[in-house]
Amino acid sequence: MKMKNITHLLGMFSLGLFMISSSCERVTSTIATPSAGGKGFTVGFYNVENLFDVMDDKKIMDEDFTPDGKYHWTEERYHIKLDRIAEVIDSLPGALPAFMGLCEIENKSVLEDLVKEQKIANAHYSIIHQDSPDERGIDVAVLYNPDLLEVVSYKYTTVHLPNDADPNTRDLLYVKAKYNGEIIHLYVNHWPSRGGGQTETEPLRVAVANVLEMQIGNVLKADKDANILVMGDFNDFPSNKSISQTLNAGTAKENVLFNYMTDDEQRGEGSYHYKGEWSPLDQFIASKALHEGRGKLLADDNSAHYWKNDLVLFNSKDGKRPSRTFVSEDYKGGYSDHLPIYIEVTYK
């Protein structure tokens, strides 16, 4: 599995199509100092498919996820969902992830409930979350182990899409962290969906990709050997314009960023199952410095994986596919419509 490059923007000629409307930054200090002498850490990402509490929030469209709503979302179902997500995080290979990117999170409260789940409570996860302008109220967030990673700062960026589009999408989350004194820049994404057609909605994802490309370009301009790791549900394939061109990510020598999932697309593998085929919507992308191990941190070609485990799969007429919480309005009590992904970062 693989990742590569980004071109730095000289003019951002397409900036007129969209605006970075608001950006909120917070500098944090952790309670504990990360332990020295570690050999590395795991980063995970998981689209958890609608982690909602049972209460109706009048500011967002969450009525379906209430006891009287379309999905009859009860306390029992909510706590099963929390247990399922914790079980996935706990079951990822190796120790519990030091950094876990999440998307489709309703609010901070559900994360506070999640980190108390017995299966992951020993990680003593800290939370990074902010409500996004998404009309459904689903956000990107992070759980991190402060005994392993020191979060130096984080920033949420709200992106305004082109004028003829729905102006509300999920924020882009940037986290600057340290592991054994080594800086790593992490980005968590959940890009606009393909609802309405891939071609018709592609400009929306390109707009978000432009914002991300500009931010990464600024980091690389300050330090060409910066350790950068990008993760998320991009709702695009590695070969699509937003990834391969706007981010300039792939596996070729000339790419700026390295995409660990490029080869998976060519093999027909992925994290999302649609009409009998696997789609690599969830991806890890890294700077050359991290991929090549120019400093003390390394995530080489074989570091990133889809977690295609029977725990989160069920057998259908199309073969194995993700075990979902709902199929239409039929409650299945499963995990998510996406598979989790994880990457192992080695400390040299």
TORDO-902790 format. One record per residue: residue in one letter; y, x, z of N, C-alpha, C, O in turn. Coordinates in steps of 0.02 Angstrom, whole numbers, padded with zeros to 5 digits, always signed. Layout:
REM TORDO-902790
AYXZYXZYXZYXZ;...
***
This chain:
REM TORDO-902790
M-00059+00042+00000+00000+00000+00000+00063+00044+00000+00062+00098+00031;K+00117+00023-00034+00171+00071-00044+00243+00044-00043+00252-00017-00041;M+00296+00091-00045+00369+00076-00041+00414+00127-00074+00394+00185-00076;K+00476+00110-00100+00525+00161-00123+00598+00142-00122+00618+00113-00071;N+00641+00155-00169+00713+00169-00164+00765+00116-00177+00750+00060-00196;I+00826+00135-00167+00885+00093-00178+00939+00132-00213+00951+00190-00194;T+00971+00105-00262+01030+00138-00291+01090+00123-00248+01098+00068-00224;H+01134+00174-00238+01194+00158-00198+01244+00124-00243+01250+00141-00302;L+01280+00075-00216+01324+00033-00256+01392+00065-00262+01423+00082-00211;L+01414+00073-00321+01482+00100-00330+01532+00044-00327+01583+00049-00293;G+01518-00009-00361+01570-00060-00364+01549-00127-00339+01591-00168-00322;M+01484-00140-00335+01459-00207-00316+01493-00260-00358+01525-00305-00333;F+01484-00252-00426+01519-00297-00471+01500-00370-00461+01538-00415-00478;S+01440-00381-00433+01419-00450-00424+01442-00479-00358+01422-00534-00339;L+01485-00442-00322+01506-00465-00256+01543-00531-00259+01545-00568-00209;G+01571-00547-00317+01607-00609-00323+01563-00670-00317+01588-00724-00302;L+01497-00661-00328+01452-00718-00324+01438-00739-00253+01419-00796-00239;F+01447-00691-00208+01431-00707-00139+01476-00668-00092+01509-00620-00112;M+01476-00688-00030+01518-00655+00020+01476-00644+00083+01434-00685+00101;I+01489-00588+00115+01462-00579+00182+01511-00613+00229+01566-00587+00241;S+01492-00672+00254+01542-00712+00288+01555-00691+00359+01613-00687+00380;S+01503-00677+00396+01515-00657+00464+01462-00610+00486+01405-00613+00463;S+01480-00566+00531+01434-00517+00554+01444-00510+00628+01500-00504+00651;C+01389-00513+00666+01397-00508+00737+01356-00451+00763+01296-00446+00749;E+01388-00408+00800+01357-00346+00821+01357-00341+00896+01404-00361+00930;R+01302-00314+00922+01297-00306+00994+01264-00239+01008+01213-00222+00978;V+01291-00202+01054+01261-00139+01076+01224-00153+01140+01251-00184+01186;T+01162-00132+01144+01121-00146+01202+01094-00082+01232+01090-00031+01198;S+01077-00085+01295+01041-00029+01326+00980-00057+01360+00984-00109+01392;T+00925-00023+01354+00863-00048+01383+00858-00028+01456+00891+00019+01479;I+00816-00064+01492+00807-00050+01563+00767+00015+01572+00783+00055+01615;A+00716+00024+01530+00673+00082+01538+00686+00132+01482+00703+00113+01426;T+00677+00196+01498+00681+00248+01447+00613+00253+01413+00562+00258+01447;P+00611+00253+01345+00547+00258+01311+00507+00319+01333+00535+00373+01343;S+00443+00309+01339+00399+00363+01362+00397+00420+01312+00393+00407+01252;A+00399+00481+01335+00396+00539+01291+00323+00555+01276+00277+00534+01311;G+00313+00593+01221+00247+00619+01206+00202+00572+01169+00143+00586+01161;G+00228+00514+01145+00187+00467+01108+00169+00493+01040+00202+00538+01013;K+00115+00465+01011+00092+00486+00945+00115+00440+00890+00100+00451+00831;G+00151+00389+00908+00175+00342+00858+00174+00271+00884+00160+00259+00943;F+00190+00224+00841+00194+00154+00861+00181+00109+00802+00183+00130+00744;T+00167+00046+00817+00153-00004+00766+00212-00052+00760+00241-00073+00811;V+00229-00070+00699+00279-00121+00684+00243-00178+00649+00205-00167+00602;G+00254-00240+00672+00225-00298+00641+00278-00345+00615+00336-00343+00637;F+00259-00387+00568+00302-00441+00545+00259-00502+00533+00203-00498+00508;Y+00286-00561+00553+00247-00623+00547+00293-00682+00536+00337-00696+00576;N+00282-00717+00480+00312-00783+00470+00266-00832+00506+00211-00847+00483;V+00289-00857+00563+00246-00896+00607+00241-00969+00588+00205-01007+00622;E+00275-00990+00536+00273-01060+00512+00295-01110+00565+00254-01142+00599;N+00361-01116+00571+00389-01171+00611+00372-01169+00685+00335-01211+00710;L+00398-01119+00720+00392-01119+00793+00450-01158+00823+00504-01131+00834;F+00438-01222+00835+00488-01267+00863+00467-01290+00932+00408-01297+00947;D+00517-01302+00976+00502-01336+01038+00498-01411+01024+00501-01431+00966;V+00490-01452+01075+00479-01524+01064+00544-01564+01070+00543-01625+01060;M+00599-01532+01086+00662-01568+01098+00703-01574+01034+00702-01530+00991;D+00739-01628+01028+00781-01641+00970+00849-01607+00981+00886-01624+01027;D+00864-01559+00938+00928-01525+00939+00972-01558+00886+00957-01555+00827;K+01025-01591+00907+01067-01630+00862+01104-01587+00811+01130-01613+00762;K+01106-01521+00822+01143-01477+00776+01102-01456+00716+01129-01428+00668;I+01037-01468+00719+00993-01446+00664+00945-01502+00645+00939-01552+00680;M+00910-01492+00589+00863-01542+00565+00793-01526+00593+00750-01499+00558;D+00782-01543+00656+00718-01528+00688+00681-01591+00710+00633-01588+00748;E+00704-01650+00686+00676-01713+00709+00601-01720+00697+00566-01754+00734;D+00577-01688+00643+00505-01693+00628+00463-01661+00683+00406-01681+00694;F+00491-01611+00718+00455-01576+00770+00475-01602+00839+00499-01564+00881;T+00464-01666+00849+00474-01700+00913+00414-01746+00923+00379-01761+00875;P+00402-01769+00984+00344-01813+00995+00343-01875+00951+00290-01899+00932;D+00402-01902+00935+00405-01962+00894+00419-01946+00820+00428-01991+00780;G+00422-01882+00804+00437-01862+00735+00376-01863+00690+00321-01882+00711;K+00387-01842+00628+00335-01845+00577+00272-01807+00597+00216-01828+00580;Y+00281-01751+00633+00223-01710+00650+00196-01724+00721+00150-01691+00744;H+00226-01774+00755+00204-01791+00823+00195-01727+00864+00142-01714+00892;W+00249-01689+00867+00249-01623+00898+00255-01629+00974+00309-01640+01000;T+00198-01623+01008+00194-01634+01080+00194-01567+01116+00189-01514+01085;E+00201-01570+01182+00197-01509+01223+00130-01475+01214+00127-01413+01211;E+00077-01514+01208+00010-01484+01198+00008-01444+01133-00016-01388+01132;R+00033-01474+01079+00032-01439+01014+00078-01378+01015+00062-01326+00986;Y+00134-01384+01049+00181-01328+01054+00148-01269+01090+00154-01212+01068;H+00113-01283+01144+00082-01228+01182+00021-01200+01146+00006-01141+01154;I-00013-01239+01107-00066-01212+01064-00036-01164+01013-00063-01111+01000;K+00021-01184+00985+00055-01141+00936+00075-01074+00968+00065-01022+00938;L+00104-01076+01028+00122-01015+01062+00061-00970+01074+00064-00910+01063;D+00006-01001+01095-00055-00963+01107-00081-00932+01043-00105-00875+01044;R-00077-00968+00988-00101-00942+00923-00060-00881+00902-00088-00831+00881;I+00006-00885+00908+00049-00829+00888+00035-00768+00932+00030-00712+00907;A+00031-00779+00998+00016-00724+01043-00051-00693+01028-00059-00632+01032;E-00100-00734+01010-00166-00709+00993-00163-00664+00932-00197-00612+00930;V-00123-00682+00882-00116-00641+00822-00084-00574+00840-00109-00521+00820;I-00030-00576+00878+00005-00514+00897-00042-00468+00935-00044-00408+00923;D-00081-00497+00981-00127-00459+01022-00185-00431+00980-00211-00378+00997;S-00204-00466+00927-00262-00446+00888-00247-00395+00833-00293-00369+00803;L-00183-00382+00820-00167-00331+00770-00197-00264+00791-00199-00250+00851;P-00221-00224+00745-00256-00161+00763-00213-00116+00807-00152-00113+00800;G-00246-00081+00852-00212-00035+00896-00180-00069+00955-00196-00126+00973;A-00133-00034+00986-00096-00061+01043-00050-00117+01019-00037-00124+00959;L-00026-00157+01066+00022-00209+01048+00081-00178+01011+00104-00124+01030;P+00106-00210+00958+00162-00182+00920+00221-00165+00964+00239-00203+01009;A+00252-00108+00951+00314-00091+00987+00372-00132+00962+00420-00144+00998;F+00367-00155+00899+00421-00193+00867+00388-00247+00826+00346-00232+00783;M+00406-00310+00838+00376-00367+00803+00430-00410+00773+00465-00446+00810;G+00439-00406+00707+00486-00450+00672+00455-00518+00662+00396-00523+00644;L+00494-00570+00673+00470-00639+00667+00519-00681+00625+00579-00667+00625;C+00493-00731+00590+00537-00779+00558+00509-00849+00566+00451-00858+00583;E+00551-00898+00553+00540-00970+00566+00536-00984+00640+00491-01017+00664;I+00585-00957+00676+00593-00965+00748+00651-01015+00760+00705-01006+00732;E+00640-01067+00801+00693-01116+00811+00750-01089+00854+00808-01099+00838;N+00734-01057+00910+00786-01037+00957+00759-00983+01004+00701-00964+01002;K+00802-00959+01047+00781-00907+01094+00732-00933+01145+00689-00896+01169;S+00738-00997+01162+00694-01026+01213+00621-01021+01194+00579-01007+01237;V+00604-01032+01130+00534-01028+01110+00508-00956+01115+00449-00945+01128;L+00552-00908+01105+00533-00838+01112+00522-00820+01186+00477-00782+01203;E+00564-00849+01229+00555-00838+01301+00488-00865+01324+00456-00837+01368;D+00468-00922+01295+00402-00949+01311+00347-00904+01282+00295-00893+01313;L+00358-00880+01221+00307-00839+01188+00291-00775+01226+00232-00758+01235;V+00342-00740+01249+00330-00675+01281+00295-00683+01349+00269-00634+01376;K+00294-00744+01375+00258-00756+01438+00184-00769+01427+00145-00772+01475;E+00163-00778+01364+00093-00791+01350+00050-00733+01376+00067-00674+01366;Q-00005-00750+01408-00046-00700+01442-00070-00644+01396-00075-00587+01418;K-00084-00661+01333-00112-00611+01287-00064-00554+01271-00086-00500+01253;I+00002-00566+01278+00050-00514+01261+00098-00498+01318+00143-00457+01310;A+00088-00529+01376+00134-00521+01432+00139-00448+01454+00191-00427+01479;N+00086-00410+01446+00086-00341+01469+00134-00296+01431+00151-00242+01454;A+00155-00318+01372+00203-00278+01333+00274-00284+01361+00317-00244+01344;H+00285-00334+01403+00351-00345+01433+00405-00345+01378+00457-00311+01383;Y+00392-00384+01326+00436-00385+01268+00507-00408+01286+00516-00456+01323;S+00556-00372+01259+00625-00395+01258+00637-00432+01193+00599-00424+01145;I+00689-00473+01191+00701-00518+01135+00767-00503+01102+00817-00490+01135;I+00768-00505+01035+00830-00505+00997+00830-00569+00956+00785-00581+00916;H+00880-00611+00966+00884-00675+00931+00955-00698+00926+00996-00686+00971;Q+00970-00732+00872+01034-00768+00865+01023-00828+00819+00987-00822+00769;D+01052-00885+00836+01047-00944+00793+01080-00931+00726+01135-00904+00723;S+01045-00950+00673+01072-00940+00606+01102-01006+00581+01092-01058+00612;P+01138-01004+00524+01166-01066+00496+01117-01107+00456+01135-01159+00428;D+01055-01086+00452+01004-01124+00415+01003-01196+00441+01001-01207+00502;E+01003-01244+00396+01009-01314+00418+00949-01338+00458+00954-01384+00498;R+00891-01307+00446+00832-01324+00486+00831-01288+00552+00791-01303+00596;G+00875-01238+00559+00880-01202+00622+00827-01148+00631+00814-01127+00687;I+00796-01126+00576+00746-01073+00582+00779-01005+00573+00820-00995+00528;D+00760-00958+00616+00795-00894+00622+00746-00836+00615+00685-00844+00619;V+00775-00776+00605+00736-00714+00612+00749-00686+00682+00803-00695+00710;A+00699-00652+00708+00704-00626+00777+00658-00566+00784+00620-00550+00739;V+00664-00533+00842+00624-00474+00856+00600-00476+00928+00638-00495+00973;L+00538-00456+00939+00513-00438+01004+00502-00363+01003+00475-00336+00955;Y+00524-00328+01056+00512-00256+01058+00495-00235+01129+00517-00265+01178;N+00456-00181+01132+00434-00154+01196+00484-00100+01218+00485-00046+01188;P+00525-00112+01269+00576-00064+01289+00548+00000+01320+00584+00049+01328;D+00483-00001+01337+00452+00061+01362+00435+00109+01305+00422+00167+01317;L+00436+00084+01243+00420+00124+01185+00480+00136+01140+00490+00191+01114;L+00519+00084+01130+00577+00088+01085+00641+00074+01124+00645+00025+01161;E+00690+00116+01115+00756+00103+01143+00799+00073+01087+00811+00105+01036;V+00821+00011+01097+00866-00020+01049+00937+00002+01063+00965-00012+01116;V+00966+00038+01015+01034+00064+01022+01085+00009+01007+01134+00001+01043;S+01073-00028+00954+01118-00082+00934+01082-00128+00886+01030-00111+00858;Y+01111-00187+00877+01085-00232+00824+01142-00274+00797+01194-00283+00829;K+01131-00300+00737+01183-00338+00703+01152-00392+00660+01106-00379+00621;Y+01177-00453+00666+01159-00507+00621+01214-00516+00569+01273-00516+00586;T+01195-00522+00506+01243-00533+00453+01228-00599+00419+01172-00611+00396;T+01278-00643+00416+01272-00707+00382+01293-00698+00310+01346-00670+00296;V+01253-00722+00264+01266-00714+00192+01284-00781+00162+01248-00830+00170;H+01340-00783+00125+01357-00842+00087+01328-00835+00017+01342-00786-00018;L+01289-00883-00003+01257-00883-00068+01306-00905-00122+01360-00930-00106;P+01287-00897-00186+01331-00920-00240+01353-00993-00231+01317-01033-00201;N+01411-01008-00256+01446-01071-00240+01406-01135-00255+01414-01185-00221;D+01363-01133-00307+01327-01194-00325+01262-01201-00286+01222-01246-00300;A+01252-01157-00237+01190-01160-00197+01203-01185-00127+01260-01187-00103;D+01149-01203-00094+01153-01218-00023+01183-01158+00012+01154-01103+00008;P+01239-01164+00048+01272-01106+00077+01238-01079+00139+01258-01027+00166;N+01186-01112+00163+01156-01093+00226+01088-01061+00216+01041-01094+00193;T+01082-00999+00234+01017-00966+00233+01010-00925+00296+01057-00920+00336;R+00952-00896+00305+00941-00857+00366+00982-00793+00366+00994-00763+00314;D+01003-00773+00425+01041-00711+00432+00997-00651+00419+00935-00654+00424;L+01029-00596+00402+00996-00531+00395+01004-00494+00462+01060-00488+00487;L+00949-00469+00489+00950-00435+00554+00938-00360+00546+00889-00339+00516;Y+00985-00321+00572+00979-00248+00573+00972-00224+00644+01010-00246+00688;V+00924-00180+00657+00913-00152+00723+00911-00076+00717+00873-00048+00678;K+00952-00042+00757+00950+00031+00762+00913+00048+00826+00934+00027+00880;A+00859+00087+00820+00817+00101+00878+00800+00175+00881+00809+00212+00832;K+00774+00196+00939+00751+00265+00948+00679+00265+00974+00660+00224+01016;Y+00640+00311+00946+00573+00325+00973+00568+00399+00986+00574+00440+00941;N+00558+00417+01049+00556+00488+01068+00617+00526+01041+00611+00584+01019;G+00674+00494+01043+00736+00525+01021+00749+00521+00947+00803+00540+00924;E+00700+00497+00907+00709+00492+00835+00737+00423+00817+00711+00372+00838;I+00790+00423+00777+00821+00360+00756+00782+00329+00700+00760+00363+00653;I+00772+00263+00704+00744+00224+00649+00785+00161+00640+00803+00127+00688;H+00800+00145+00577+00841+00087+00559+00793+00033+00533+00756+00045+00485;L+00793-00026+00564+00746-00079+00546+00784-00141+00524+00834-00160+00554;Y+00760-00172+00471+00791-00233+00443+00739-00288+00441+00683-00278+00417;V+00757-00347+00466+00712-00405+00466+00742-00459+00422+00801-00477+00429;N+00702-00485+00375+00726-00530+00323+00684-00593+00318+00625-00593+00332;H+00717-00647+00297+00684-00708+00275+00728-00737+00220+00776-00773+00235;W+00712-00722+00158+00755-00739+00102+00746-00811+00079+00696-00843+00096;P+00794-00838+00040+00790-00907+00017+00724-00921-00019+00697-00878-00054;S+00700-00982-00011+00635-01001-00037+00637-01010-00113+00690-01009-00145;R+00577-01020-00141+00570-01033-00212+00571-01108-00228+00560-01127-00285;G+00583-01149-00178+00586-01221-00190+00636-01237-00244+00695-01221-00237;G+00614-01270-00297+00657-01283-00354+00642-01238-00413+00670-01245-00467;G+00595-01190-00401+00574-01146-00455+00596-01074-00444+00651-01061-00419;Q+00552-01027-00462+00567-00957-00451+00628-00935-00490+00672-00901-00464;T+00631-00953-00555+00687-00932-00597+00752-00963-00574+00803-00929-00571;E+00750-01027-00557+00811-01062-00537+00839-01035-00471+00900-01035-00462;T+00796-01013-00427+00819-00991-00360+00826-00915-00355+00848-00889-00304;E+00808-00879-00407+00811-00806-00404+00880-00780-00387+00885-00732-00349;P+00935-00808-00414+01002-00782-00396+01016-00784-00321+01056-00743-00297;L+00985-00830-00285+00996-00834-00213+00966-00773-00178+00997-00744-00133;R+00907-00754-00198+00875-00696-00167+00908-00631-00190+00913-00584-00151;V+00931-00629-00251+00968-00571-00274+01033-00563-00234+01053-00507-00219;A+01065-00618-00217+01126-00615-00177+01113-00583-00108+01152-00541-00086;V+01059-00604-00076+01042-00575-00011+01022-00501-00020+01040-00459+00021;A+00985-00487-00074+00965-00419-00087+01025-00373-00097+01023-00315-00076;N+01077-00398-00128+01138-00358-00137+01169-00339-00070+01193-00283-00061;V+01169-00386-00023+01197-00371+00043+01154-00318+00078+01180-00270+00106;L+01088-00327+00075+01043-00279+00106+01050-00210+00073+01052-00159+00107;E+01053-00209+00006+01060-00146-00030+01124-00109-00009+01123-00048-00003;M+01177-00145+00000+01240-00114+00021+01234-00084+00091+01258-00029+00103;Q+01202-00121+00137+01194-00095+00205+01150-00033+00206+01166+00016+00240;I+01094-00035+00170+01050+00023+00168+01085+00082+00134+01078+00139+00155;G+01122+00067+00081+01159+00120+00046+01208+00155+00092+01217+00216+00088;N+01240+00117+00136+01287+00148+00184+01251+00193+00234+01276+00246+00252;V+01191+00172+00256+01152+00215+00301+01131+00279+00266+01137+00334+00295;L+01108+00274+00204+01086+00333+00167+01145+00378+00148+01137+00439+00143;K+01203+00348+00138+01262+00389+00124+01280+00432+00184+01301+00489+00176;A+01271+00404+00244+01285+00442+00305+01231+00493+00321+01245+00546+00350;D+01168+00477+00301+01112+00522+00315+01059+00510+00262+01022+00461+00266;K+01055+00554+00212+01008+00544+00157+00935+00547+00180+00891+00523+00144;D+00922+00574+00239+00855+00578+00266+00843+00528+00323+00801+00540+00367;A+00881+00474+00323+00874+00423+00375+00805+00390+00371+00779+00378+00316;N+00776+00375+00428+00714+00335+00432+00733+00262+00429+00764+00236+00476;I+00713+00228+00376+00730+00158+00366+00666+00119+00353+00624+00140+00312;L+00658+00063+00386+00600+00019+00375+00625-00053+00368+00656-00080+00413;V+00610-00082+00311+00631-00150+00294+00569-00194+00294+00517-00174+00268;M+00574-00253+00323+00517-00298+00327+00540-00370+00317+00599-00385+00327;G+00494-00413+00298+00513-00483+00295+00472-00524+00247+00428-00499+00211;D+00487-00589+00248+00463-00636+00198+00519-00641+00147+00570-00673+00158;F+00508-00608+00089+00561-00604+00039+00558-00661-00011+00604-00669-00051;N+00505-00701-00010+00496-00755-00058+00502-00731-00130+00517-00769-00175;D+00490-00667-00140+00486-00636-00205+00430-00585-00203+00409-00563-00149;F+00406-00566-00262+00354-00515-00268+00387-00447-00275+00447-00443-00291;P+00350-00393-00263+00378-00326-00273+00406-00315-00343+00453-00276-00352;S+00377-00348-00393+00400-00338-00462+00461-00379-00480+00491-00367-00533;N+00481-00427-00439+00538-00469-00455+00603-00431-00450+00608-00379-00418;K+00654-00458-00483+00719-00424-00490+00749-00405-00423+00775-00349-00415;S+00747-00450-00374+00780-00438-00310+00753-00375-00276+00790-00338-00244;I+00687-00363-00283+00655-00307-00250+00656-00245-00295+00680-00192-00274;S+00630-00252-00356+00620-00193-00398+00685-00166-00427+00691-00106-00438;Q+00734-00210-00439+00796-00188-00470+00853-00184-00419+00884-00131-00411;T+00868-00239-00385+00925-00239-00339+00914-00190-00282+00959-00150-00266;L+00856-00192-00251+00841-00144-00197+00816-00077-00225+00816-00027-00190;N+00796-00077-00288+00767-00017-00319+00709+00009-00277+00706+00068-00260;A+00663-00037-00261+00606-00020-00220+00542-00026-00261+00533-00074-00298;G+00499+00023-00255+00436+00023-00290+00396+00085-00271+00403+00110-00215;T+00355+00109-00317+00314+00167-00303+00328+00225-00351+00298+00278-00345;A+00373+00214-00398+00389+00266-00446+00434+00319-00415+00470+00307-00367;K+00432+00379-00444+00470+00435-00417+00545+00420-00417+00581+00441-00372;E+00568+00383-00467+00640+00370-00474+00665+00314-00428+00725+00306-00421;N+00620+00277-00396+00642+00224-00350+00677+00255-00290+00659+00310-00268;V+00726+00220-00263+00761+00243-00203+00720+00228-00141+00717+00269-00095;L+00688+00170-00140+00647+00149-00082+00574+00143-00104+00559+00132-00163;F+00530+00149-00056+00458+00144-00070+00432+00076-00045+00441+00059+00013;N+00399+00038-00090+00372-00027-00072+00296-00020-00064+00260-00007-00112;Y+00273-00028-00003+00202-00020+00013+00159-00074-00020+00098-00064-00027;M+00188-00130-00039+00149-00186-00065+00148-00190-00141+00121-00238-00169;T+00178-00143-00176+00180-00144-00249+00109-00144-00278+00094-00185-00322;D+00067-00100-00254-00001-00096-00281-00042-00158-00263-00087-00178-00300;D-00027-00189-00206-00062-00251-00187-00049-00307-00237-00094-00345-00253;E+00012-00312-00260+00028-00362-00310-00015-00352-00372-00041-00400-00400;Q-00022-00290-00393-00061-00275-00453-00135-00290-00443-00170-00305-00491;R-00158-00287-00380-00228-00302-00365-00240-00376-00349-00296-00396-00336;G-00187-00416-00350-00194-00486-00334-00202-00501-00261-00231-00552-00242;E-00176-00456-00218-00180-00467-00146-00112-00490-00120-00062-00485-00155;G-00111-00516-00059-00048-00539-00031-00056-00571+00036-00109-00569+00067;S-00002-00602+00059+00001-00633+00125+00005-00709+00122-00001-00742+00174;Y+00016-00736+00063+00027-00808+00055-00018-00833-00001-00023-00802-00054;H-00051-00889+00011-00099-00916-00037-00072-00979-00070-00056-01027-00035;Y-00066-00978-00136-00037-01036-00171-00075-01047-00236-00080-01002-00278;K-00101-01107-00244-00137-01127-00304-00192-01078-00322-00200-01058-00380;G-00230-01058-00271-00287-01016-00283-00273-00942-00289-00319-00903-00302;E-00211-00921-00281-00193-00851-00289-00155-00825-00228-00117-00862-00196;W-00166-00762-00212-00129-00729-00158-00064-00701-00185-00061-00672-00239;S-00010-00710-00146+00057-00687-00165+00083-00639-00112+00081-00655-00053;P+00109-00581-00133+00135-00532-00085+00208-00546-00065+00252-00505-00079;L+00220-00603-00034+00288-00621-00014+00313-00580+00045+00372-00566+00051;D+00267-00562+00089+00284-00523+00149+00272-00449+00134+00218-00429+00111;Q+00323-00408+00146+00320-00339+00124+00352-00291+00174+00395-00311+00214;F+00330-00228+00171+00364-00173+00204+00392-00127+00150+00359-00113+00100;I+00453-00105+00160+00488-00059+00115+00520-00005+00158+00548-00019+00211;A+00516+00058+00135+00541+00113+00177+00584+00162+00137+00580+00165+00075;S+00624+00200+00173+00661+00255+00142+00611+00310+00125+00557+00314+00154;K+00631+00353+00077+00587+00409+00059+00574+00455+00118+00520+00483+00126;A+00625+00463+00160+00618+00508+00217+00562+00485+00263+00523+00526+00286;L+00559+00419+00277+00506+00393+00320+00439+00396+00285+00388+00415+00315;H+00437+00377+00221+00374+00377+00184+00346+00447+00175+00285+00456+00177;E+00389+00496+00166+00366+00564+00154+00363+00606+00218+00337+00662+00218;G+00389+00578+00274+00386+00614+00337+00431+00675+00338+00410+00729+00361;R+00492+00668+00314+00538+00725+00313+00559+00747+00383+00575+00805+00396;G+00559+00699+00428+00574+00714+00498+00511+00709+00540+00457+00726+00517;K+00519+00685+00601+00462+00680+00647+00424+00614+00640+00370+00606+00668;L+00453+00565+00603+00420+00501+00593+00391+00497+00523+00423+00520+00475;L+00332+00469+00516+00297+00464+00452+00261+00397+00447+00227+00375+00493;A+00270+00364+00389+00231+00305+00371+00209+00315+00298+00245+00295+00253;D+00152+00345+00288+00131+00364+00221+00101+00305+00182+00103+00248+00205;D+00073+00319+00124+00048+00268+00078+00001+00218+00111+00003+00158+00096;N-00041+00242+00156-00094+00201+00184-00076+00171+00252-00121+00150+00289;S-00013+00169+00269+00008+00147+00336+00016+00072+00342+00009+00045+00398;A+00031+00037+00288+00048-00034+00291-00011-00077+00268-00047-00060+00222;H-00019-00135+00302-00078-00177+00289-00061-00251+00298-00018-00270+00338;Y-00095-00292+00259-00099-00363+00274-00156-00371+00325-00207-00338+00319;W-00146-00415+00374-00198-00427+00423-00239-00488+00400-00229-00544+00424;K-00286-00475+00355-00327-00528+00326-00391-00533+00367-00445-00512+00344;N-00385-00561+00427-00439-00565+00475-00464-00637+00477-00426-00684+00469;D-00529-00645+00488-00558-00712+00490-00527-00756+00544-00529-00818+00539;L-00498-00726+00595-00465-00765+00648-00412-00812+00618-00406-00868+00641;V-00375-00789+00568-00319-00827+00542-00333-00856+00472-00288-00876+00437;L-00398-00858+00454-00417-00884+00388-00466-00941+00396-00501-00947+00446;F-00469-00985+00345-00522-01035+00343-00546-01039+00271-00511-01019+00224;N-00607-01064+00263-00637-01069+00196-00618-01134+00163-00626-01188+00191;S-00592-01129+00102-00574-01188+00062-00608-01182-00005-00644-01134-00018;K-00598-01231-00047-00628-01229-00114-00599-01172-00155-00629-01150-00204;D-00540-01147-00136-00510-01090-00169-00527-01024-00136-00497-00972-00151;G-00575-01026-00090-00592-00966-00053-00555-00964+00013-00527-01015+00035;K-00554-00906+00045-00520-00900+00109-00444-00903+00100-00417-00873+00053;R-00412-00938+00145-00339-00944+00143-00313-00950+00214-00352-00964+00260;P-00247-00941+00225-00220-00944+00293-00234-01010+00328-00229-01064+00297;S-00253-01006+00391-00265-01065+00431-00199-01092+00458-00169-01061+00502;R-00176-01147+00432-00109-01173+00446-00109-01220+00507-00160-01246+00527;T-00049-01230+00534-00040-01279+00587-00046-01349+00559-00078-01392+00590;F-00016-01361+00502-00020-01426+00468-00037-01416+00395-00019-01365+00365;V-00072-01464+00366-00079-01470+00294-00049-01538+00278-00078-01590+00295;S+00008-01538+00244+00050-01598+00238+00066-01621+00310+00095-01584+00348;E+00046-01682+00328+00060-01706+00395-00003-01707+00439-00003-01734+00494;D-00056-01677+00413-00120-01676+00448-00123-01615+00494-00123-01558+00470;Y-00125-01626+00558-00126-01572+00606-00193-01536+00606-00245-01567+00615;K-00191-01470+00596-00251-01429+00595-00256-01383+00655-00310-01357+00670;G-00200-01371+00689-00202-01328+00747-00214-01255+00732-00238-01218+00774;G-00196-01234+00670-00207-01165+00650-00150-01119+00670-00116-01130+00720;Y-00140-01068+00631-00094-01013+00649-00030-01015+00609+00024-01027+00637;S-00034-01004+00543+00025-01002+00501+00003-01006+00428-00055-00993+00412;D+00049-01022+00384+00034-01021+00312+00042-00951+00283+00029-00941+00223;H+00063-00903+00323+00068-00833+00303+00022-00790+00345+00006-00808+00402;L-00001-00735+00316-00035-00684+00355+00016-00636+00385+00068-00624+00354;P+00002-00608+00443+00046-00556+00470+00035-00491+00432-00017-00480+00401;I+00086-00448+00435+00079-00380+00407+00097-00331+00462+00134-00348+00508;Y+00071-00270+00457+00087-00220+00507+00088-00151+00474+00056-00141+00422;I+00123-00105+00505+00128-00037+00480+00126+00011+00539+00155-00002+00592;E+00091+00067+00530+00083+00117+00582+00130+00175+00568+00126+00208+00517;V+00176+00187+00615+00223+00243+00609+00199+00299+00653+00191+00291+00714;T+00187+00357+00623+00161+00415+00659+00218+00459+00683+00267+00470+00648;Y+00210+00485+00743+00258+00534+00770+00225+00602+00766+00173+00614+00797;K+00256+00647+00728+00226+00713+00715+00245+00763+00769+00225+00821+00766;
***
